[in-house]
Amino acid sequence: MLELKDIYGGYGKITILNGTSFKIPRASITTVIGPNGAGKSTVFKAIFGLLNIHSGQILLEGTDVTGRTPKQMIDAGVTYVPQGRNVVPQLSVYHNLELGGITARDQRKLRDRIEQVMDQFPMLREFRNRKAVELSGGQQKQLEVARALLLDPKLMLVDEPSIGLSPNLVKDVFRTLQDLRDQGVTILMVEQNAKSALAVSDYGLVLELGQARMHDEAAKLLADPRVGHLFLGGHIDEEETA
Ligand SMILES: Nc1ncnc2c1ncn2[C@@H]1O[C@H](COP(=O)(O)OP(=O)(O)OP(=O)(O)O)[C@@H](O)[C@H]1O
């Protein structure tokens, strides 16, 4: 579905991605973990056309999409749910959904699509006239995910969906992502909450210093003592990965 080939890129003269390479298969959840500053969010920006890429290639279903703009990436079937709260707090749930579809090519179909998405998220239908700020943190995250779905993505980039949420709400958000995966959407997520995220993922990817250092089935990474070490603030030694 998605392949990064030896990506170098960063901010101004600073290089953050130092030869990032990985592939993710269709209809799967992959969680990217790694220490603070490893470049996890930067990988997402690179994929979504928000980063200056110096070299390397990004392939989406075999097509070279390197250097495309965010709008072109949305048209190619990619959506990005950034870190933090991204709903418009004083607008209603329904109005937030309408805004999410603003770039949809067929505005006439948008109303039907919003209805379909509300079928998938009955909570949003129930609270359609409430201000977004009146939803809980987890419900707001679900609104963001639902809004991203209006554009019928094949690939969703979800950056730290669990930030600031209570454990129960985290479970709800993860379950939503699993349902989407079961419907055929490919999900790449970054998570600090690494153990819970890997537990609901198919694959895990450890990023360090802008490079994919480990990439395996999520269950295998969870069982790997080196990953446990990383969660506690360590790093992976060269000899250990050799
Ligand atoms: N807009 C920017 N301009 C300059 N440097 C940036 C910018 N955004 C991020 N960086 C730097 O790039 C590096 C990687 O940041 P990134 O946000 O990708 O890390 P991360 O792995 O997602 O970290 P965290 O787990 O802390 O969110 C950091 O050193 C950060 O300071």
The ligand as a Tripos MOL2 file, in Angstrom:
@<TRIPOS>MOLECULE
LIG
   31    33     1     0     0
SMALL
NO_CHARGES

@<TRIPOS>ATOM
      1 N1          8.6510   22.6600   12.3050 N.pl3     1 LIG1
      2 C1          9.8600   22.2930   12.7570 C.ar      1 LIG1
      3 N2         10.9500   23.0500   12.5580 N.ar      1 LIG1
      4 C2         12.1740   22.6650   13.0010 C.ar      1 LIG1
      5 N3         12.4160   21.5030   13.6500 N.ar      1 LIG1
      6 C3         11.3670   20.7140   13.8910 C.ar      1 LIG1
      7 C4         10.0180   21.0640   13.4700 C.ar      1 LIG1
      8 N4          9.1880   20.0580   13.8450 N.ar      1 LIG1
      9 C5          9.9510   19.1430   14.4740 C.ar      1 LIG1
     10 N5         11.2470   19.5340   14.5050 N.ar      1 LIG1
     11 C6         12.3620   18.7610   15.0780 C.3       1 LIG1
     12 O1         12.4520   17.5140   14.4240 O.3       1 LIG1
     13 C7         12.7840   16.4740   15.3420 C.3       1 LIG1
     14 C8         11.7740   15.3500   15.2050 C.3       1 LIG1
     15 O2         10.4940   15.8240   15.5910 O.3       1 LIG1
     16 P1          9.1850   14.9080   15.5250 P.3       1 LIG1
     17 O3          8.0470   15.7540   15.9750 O.co2     1 LIG1
     18 O4          9.1030   14.2430   14.2080 O.co2     1 LIG1
     19 O5          9.5590   13.8050   16.6130 O.3       1 LIG1
     20 P2          8.6580   12.6720   17.2270 P.3       1 LIG1
     21 O6          9.3940   11.3990   17.0760 O.co2     1 LIG1
     22 O7          7.2770   12.7350   16.6600 O.co2     1 LIG1
     23 O8          8.6990   13.1470   18.7490 O.3       1 LIG1
     24 P3          7.5960   13.1070   19.9240 P.3       1 LIG1
     25 O9          7.4940   11.6900   20.3330 O.co2     1 LIG1
     26 O10         8.2760   13.9580   20.9660 O.co2     1 LIG1
     27 O11         6.3420   13.7060   19.3770 O.co2     1 LIG1
     28 C9         12.8410   17.1290   16.7050 C.3       1 LIG1
     29 O12        14.1870   17.3370   17.0350 O.3       1 LIG1
     30 C10        12.1110   18.4270   16.5420 C.3       1 LIG1
     31 O13        12.6510   19.4290   17.3780 O.3       1 LIG1
@<TRIPOS>BOND
     1     1     2 1
     2     2     3 ar
     3     2     7 ar
     4     3     4 ar
     5     4     5 ar
     6     5     6 ar
     7     6     7 ar
     8     6    10 ar
     9     7     8 ar
    10     8     9 ar
    11     9    10 ar
    12    10    11 1
    13    11    12 1
    14    11    30 1
    15    12    13 1
    16    13    14 1
    17    13    28 1
    18    14    15 1
    19    15    16 1
    20    16    17 2
    21    16    18 1
    22    16    19 1
    23    19    20 1
    24    20    21 2
    25    20    22 1
    26    20    23 1
    27    23    24 1
    28    24    25 2
    29    24    26 1
    30    24    27 1
    31    28    29 1
    32    28    30 1
    33    30    31 1
@<TRIPOS>SUBSTRUCTURE
     1 LIG1         1 GROUP 0 **** ****
